[in-house]
């Protein structure tokens, strides 16, 4: 079996390590690679998938929404999100799924039950996560019109982005942007002032991000992106292979690799 993760850039991804660990543990013969696909190459790459050169792919920035027209159908979560992070075969059909939202929701549920969440960002990851969050969700984004559009779509609210945004109304704050991702690890999307919220960052490389380090320094509880990464990948792996992976093994492998980063 041949699997891949596509994006641009893609060199930071730990998906190959995680999926190949699971393939080996399950006694399955296969490999999982990274493919750097630029925007104007997406059509050609999907043609390769349709030629059965790949048995499944994961999709990351910037293709989570733009890949949709090339697929045969979407799972309901992907329709709601308007974004796809997993593409798999169902018979002769290429199906798009979004496991970001359920992966994050399962990770969050290990820590708290959100009542009033602030989501920073309005891209594909945010669109997957927002409909899975309990309680009320407020969206903020550097482009305010995008935040408002996404908020209205999901029946939530939006506030203009500011680094010094009033954080007092929220019990959970979630960064879904790439701000703070390697190599720009000295960046943070917002200043943490006057808040007691659980601070979440879906970035897993590096971990902790600067946002989470500052949260810890301020005495706040945090949730990094590793568990979400493992859980969303696990759902993809099961769609690809029909085998549920070893979650504990996956998290162990990723955290060990990140210690060496």
N, C-alpha and C positions, 0 to 999 in steps of 0.2 A: 504494500500500500504506500501511496505517496501523498503527503500532506504538505501544506505550506501556510505561512502567514504573509500577507502582502500589505504594503504601505509605502510611504515616502516621507521621511526616511524610515528605515526599518532596522538598522544595525543594532539598536538598543534592545531589541526584543529578546526575552527569555523564553518565548513560547516553544522554540525547538527543543531546548533542554527539558522543559516540563513534559511535553508530549512524548518525546523519545524515552524519557524515564518511565512513563506510563505504558508505552508500547512494550518495552522490555519486561516490565513487571507483570504485564498481562500475557506474556508469551506470544505476542503478535509480531510478525515480521513487517517492518515498514520503516520509513524515514520521514522526517519533518524538516523542512528547510525554510529559509527566509528569501523572499523575492522582492526586490525594490522595484515597484511599479509606479511610474509617473502617471499623471492624469491622462495624458494622450496615449498611454499604453494599455489602459484598462480594458478596452474592447478586445484588443489582441490577446491579452492574458486570459480573459474569460473564454475566448475561443479555444485556447489551449486546455482549459478545464473541461469544456464541452467535448473535446477530443479524447477525454478520459485520461489525460496526462496527470490529473490529480483526483484523488478520491475524496477530498474535502479541503477547504481553505478557511483560515481566519482572516479577518479584514480589520485593519486599523487606519488611523489618520493617513490620508484625507479621503478615503474611499467608502466610508460607512454608508453614506447616502447615495453617492453617485453610482455605486454598483447595482442599485436596485433595478433600474430598467433592463439590465442584462440577465435578470433571473426569471424563472418561470412562475414562481409564487413565493409568498412570504408567510411565515408563521404569524399568528395574531400579535405577539409582542413586538415583532419587527414592524408590522403595520402601524401599531400605536406609536412606536418610537420614530418611525420614518428613518430607521437606521438598521444596518445589518453588521454583525461582527463574525458570523459563522455562515458558511455556505456548504451544504452537503447534498448528496444525491438521494432522492427518493424515487427508485425506479429509474425512469429516463428524465426526471425533472430535477432541475437545480433549484433548491429551496434555500431561502434566506432566513436566518434566525437572529434574534438578539438576546444573548445571554448576559449582557452587561447588567441589566436591571435586576434580574433574579439573583445574579452573583453578588451584587452589592447588597441587595435586600437581605439575603441570607447571612452575609457578613455582618451587617448592621444589627440584625436580630440577636447576634451573640453578645451585643453590648448594651443595647437600649431599644426602647420603643419610641420612635420619634413622634412628637406631636406638632412641632412647628420647625420646619427645616429651611435652611437657606442653601440653595444650589448656586455655586459660582460657575458660570459657563452655560452655554446653550447649544452645544454641538451634539454630535452623535452619542457620546457617552451620557451626557445630561439627559438627552431625549429617551435613552433606555432606562435611566434610573428614576426620573421624575414620576412616571406612572406607577412605579412599584413602591413608592414611599407612603407610609401611613401619615395621616394628619394633613395639615396644610403645608404647602410648599411655596416658597418665594424664590424667584429666579432673578439673578443679576448677571450682567454680561457687559463687556466693554462696549459692545454695540447695543445700545438700549432698545432699538427697534427689534432686534433679534430676540432679546429677552422677553419683550412684551408679546411678540408673536408666539413664541413657544409657551409662555404662561397661559395665554388665552386658549391655545390649542388644547392644553391639558386641564383647563378649568382652574388655574391657579393664579397667582399674582406676580408682579414684577416690580423691582425697584431699580433706579439708576445705579450703575456701578460707581463705587468710590473706594479707594484704599482705606478710607476712614469711615466706612459705612457703620451706621448704628447696628450693633449686633445683639443688643439686649433682648429682642423678641424671640430669639431662636434657641432651641435646645440641641440642635444638630446643625453643623455647618460643613458643607461638602464641596471640596474643590474638584471639579471635573475637567478643568483646563489642563494644558500642558505646562503651565507656569511652574517652574521649579524642577522640571524634568531634566535629566542629564542631556547635554552638558551644561545647561544654564542653571546649575544647582544653587546659585546664590539668590535666586529670585523667589518672590512670594506674592500671591495675588491680592492679599488683603492684610491690614494691620489688625491684630487681635487685641482689641481694647474693650473693657467693660463687658465681658462675656463669661459665662460659666458653661458654655456649650461643649458637647463632644465635637472635636475637630477631626474631620475625615479628609483624607487625600487619596484619590484613586491612583495616583502615581506610585509605582512600586520600585522605580529605579531613578534616584536613590531612595532608600528608606532608612531612617526617616528623612523626609524632605525638610527644607528650611521652615515651611509652615508648621510642620509637626514638631520640630525642635523648639520653635518659639512657643508653641502651645504647651509643651512639656515644661519649659522654663517658667511659664505663667501659671503652672499648677493645674492645667487642663487635661482632661482625659483625651486620648487620641485613638484613631483607627487608621492604620496605614493601608496601602493598596494591595498588599500581598495576598490576604485571604480572598478579597474580591477577585483578584487575578486568577487564583487557583480555582475558585468556585465557578467562575464563568468559563474557564478553560475545561473544567470537568464536564460541564454540560455539552460543550462542543465535542469533546473526546467521545462521549457516549453516543452522540449523534453520528459521528464518523464511524465508530467501530461496533457499536452495540454493547460495549463493555463499560460498566461503571469503574472509574479509576480509583486508586488509593489516595484519598485526599490528604491524609497525614503525611504520606511519603512525598506528595507533590509540594506541600508547604515546607517540609523539611529541606528538600533539595533547593527550592528557590531561596529560602532564607540563608542557607549556607553559601550559595553563590553570591548573594548580595553582601554578605559579610566580607567577601573578598574583593568587592567592587571599590 
